[in-house]
Amino acid sequence: NKDLNKLFDVVNILAEGGILEAKYRDHDLSGKYKGTRECHIEPDWLLVYEIQNDVLVLILYRLGTHSELFKK
């Protein structure tokens, strides 16, 4: 079971245009996810997202573990 409050905290920071703390390991992705970002809600609970323009449109793409999101 995941603590959804942790997810909501991250989404609120992003929606307000804030910068995530280093503990979230926020970074750009490449390959089929080029143009999106990933952050760690927990060590193996990831959020793939995109922010477009200055309008603060937050698109949440995927949420899951490393193996769920990036298995080949």
C-alpha positions in Angstrom: 0.0 0.0 0.0 1.3 3.4 -0.9 0.8 6.6 1.0 -1.2 8.8 -1.5 -0.4 11.9 0.6 3.2 11.6 -0.6 2.0 11.7 -4.2 -0.4 14.6 -3.5 2.5 16.5 -1.9 4.6 16.2 -5.1 1.7 17.0 -7.4 0.9 20.1 -5.4 4.6 21.3 -5.5 4.7 20.8 -9.3 1.2 22.4 -9.8 2.4 25.5 -7.9 5.5 25.8 -10.1 7.8 24.7 -7.3 11.1 22.9 -7.5 11.2 19.4 -6.0 13.7 18.7 -3.3 16.8 16.6 -4.2 15.3 13.6 -2.3 12.8 13.2 -5.2 15.6 12.7 -7.8 13.7 14.6 -10.4 15.2 14.3 -13.9 14.5 14.4 -17.6 13.8 11.1 -19.4 14.9 9.9 -22.8 13.8 7.4 -25.4 10.1 6.9 -25.8 9.6 9.2 -22.7 11.7 12.1 -24.2 10.1 15.4 -23.2 8.9 14.0 -19.9 10.4 14.0 -16.4 10.5 11.4 -13.6 10.6 11.8 -9.9 10.7 9.3 -7.0 7.8 9.5 -4.6 9.5 6.7 -2.8 12.7 4.8 -3.8 10.8 2.4 -6.1 7.5 4.4 -6.6 8.0 6.7 -9.6 6.0 9.5 -11.2 6.4 10.2 -14.9 5.1 13.6 -15.7 5.3 16.6 -18.1 4.8 20.4 -17.6 3.9 22.3 -20.8 4.8 26.0 -21.4 4.2 28.6 -18.7 0.6 27.7 -18.3 1.4 25.1 -15.6 -0.4 22.3 -17.4 0.6 19.2 -15.4 0.2 15.9 -17.3 0.7 12.9 -15.1 1.7 10.0 -17.4 2.5 7.0 -15.3 2.9 6.0 -11.7 4.6 2.7 -10.6 7.8 0.9 -9.8 10.9 0.8 -12.0 10.0 -2.6 -13.3 6.3 -1.6 -14.0 7.3 1.5 -15.9 10.5 0.6 -17.7 10.4 -3.2 -18.3 11.7 -4.2 -21.7 
